Each structure stands twice: as C-alpha cells, then as structure tokens.
C-alpha cells in the first residue's frame, strides 16, 4: 500500500498517540477509526454539536509566520 509522510506538531502527535487503543494500533488505523468510520452528521445534528461551543474557539489563536 502506498504511504504519505506528514508533519504534525508535537502536541498533535501526543493527542493522536493517546487515541490509540494499544501500542500495536497504527496511526493509519486511528485516523480511519476516528474520521472515516464515524457516522455522518445531519445539518441539524451539526448545529446541535456547534451549540456546545457558544463562541469558544477550538484553542488559542496562533499568529501566522
């Protein structure tokens, strides 16, 4: 199978590593489990999820270099 190399920041790597079920689960499998296998939200479900944020951002803003 073909592969791609990506760069992620160390904090993102830690988050990804913490999502592994065990040390033998590959990161590719983690991505598939978290993103490809989750059910698609309807527009109404998405709005319900977004209401939880109520103006809060996803995290601190970073200045672009």
QUIRABEL-V727004 format. One record per backbone hydrogen bond with DSSP energy under -1.0 kcal/mol. CO is the residue of the C=O (numbers start at 1). NH is the residue of the N-H. E is the energy in kcal/mol with one decimal. If there is no record, write none. Layout:
[[CO/NH/E] [CO/NH/E]]
This chain:
[[9/13/-2.2] [10/14/-2.1] [11/15/-1.9] [12/16/-2.4] [13/17/-3.0] [14/18/-2.2] [17/20/-1.1] [22/25/-1.5] [26/30/-1.9] [27/31/-2.6] [28/32/-2.4] [29/33/-2.8] [30/34/-2.7] [31/35/-2.7] [32/37/-2.0] [42/46/-2.4] [43/47/-2.3] [44/48/-2.0] [45/49/-2.2] [46/50/-2.5] [47/51/-1.7] [50/53/-1.3] [53/56/-3.0]]
